[in-house]
Amino acid sequence: MCRKRLLLIPLLLIVWLTSCKVSYAIHEDVRSAPLEIIYYSTSTMTPTAVPTPEPTPTPVTVHLTATLWEEPPLVPILMYHRFIPQAGEYPTPYKIYLSEFDEHLAALYDAGFSLVSLSDWLEGTIHIPEGRRPLIITIDDLFYADQISLDENGQPASYSGVGRLWQFYQEHPDFNFHAALFYNFGDKSFANRYANGSFSVEDGWRKRRAETIAWCIEHGAIPMNHFYSHPYLDKLSPAEIQWELEENDRALREALALVEKEALADVLPNILALPYVVWPATETGKQVLYDYVSPEGAPVTAILEGDYADNAKLSPSPYSPNFNPWHLPRINATWDAIYKILEMSEDTPRASQCDLGNVNVDPSLYANHVMNAILARVDDGRCPQGLYIVGELAFQADENGIVQLSP
């Protein structure tokens, strides 16, 4: 009896071990892939895969430098009109010699000014080189050839105002190249021939004008609406004001279509300048301006006025409680205005910079990462309090902490 029990125990042990057997298999065709272990149950022999853990992604970072304004930025907005290529024509407050324009640019550059686009200023993305002061140049009553012409090589001609601005920028890259061109298409043709200091209109002028407009948009001299026939708005009905805006926009887009550049209209801002600095006579007429929408669906973002040197005002940025986009002040660009701006230059803050180091660019947390980087620099004393602009983001850092201002 005892012997039978001794024989039975090993037999039971063998049966138990066989029923609980676990085997391991490695797929020969995936030797280069991460090892995958598959467990087989002897009861069903159905493979159950154990997923390989996903590797933790390495954070993507970019080195950022913020434009820093220790004081709220202010900007003079200059208003030019026409340019005289050479001596022989008498200058006026609205028409200056090109040589005089050169002198304006040199004086402003030497005082530390650099150009910022009107659109960027209104959006608050105010970036200029460190140590420079912001400046905006506008030109009214486009398109005359003395304002912008292209030479035989398709480059801005030196006998035009925008051409001189482009040339100055080539010589002084830190001055930047931006201009707001307030156009009205209903009362002028475009001179497409220049000889011996004078312009004339010849066949093909519409296409030449269209090529010139396209060059401007592609390089940062941006057309904006100045009403089709440059009317006195206080003499028009609301319906007539609406037509002036729509017809001017339609004419510009028709010109771009002439050179197959219609898509350039998609990037145009909707900003208005008042002809003769005259508002509509009625509240209903004014409301037409506030409510106007461009053909691309962009609402009006600002309305520009104008004044002379005696009443010269600097425009605050959108981050100021005094900012009013419906009454942006401009200064008619005479020598008196230039002298006035130079006198006010010490009241015009300079841009500085803050090195934020490497910042994680995860889109869902990017603004928070930038904010934390700014706060760290302010807390450790490497950068001061102030307005920080990084790309299109803006933050205010002060003794109370940091807040995001835009977008």
Secondary structure, DSSP 4 states (H G I P E B T S, - for coil): -HHHHHHHHHHHHHHHHHHT---EE--GGGTTSPP--EE--TTT---EE-PPPPPPPPPPEEEEEEEEESS--EE-EEEE-EEESSTTS--BTTEEEHHHHHHHHHHHHHTTEEE--HHHHHHT-----TT-EEEEEEEEEE--TTT--B-TTSSB-TTSHHHHHHHHHHH-GGG---EEEEE--TT-----EEETTEEE--TTHHHHHHHHHHHHHHHTEEEEE--TT---GGGS-HHHHHHHHHHHHHHHHHHHHHTT-GGGGGG---EEE-GGG---SSHHHHHHHHH-B-TTSPBP-EEE--B-GGG--PEEPTTSTT--GGGB--EE-SHHHHHHHHHHGGGSPPPEEEEEEEEE--TTTHHHHHHHHHHHHHHTTSS-SEEEEETTEEEEEETTEEEEEE-
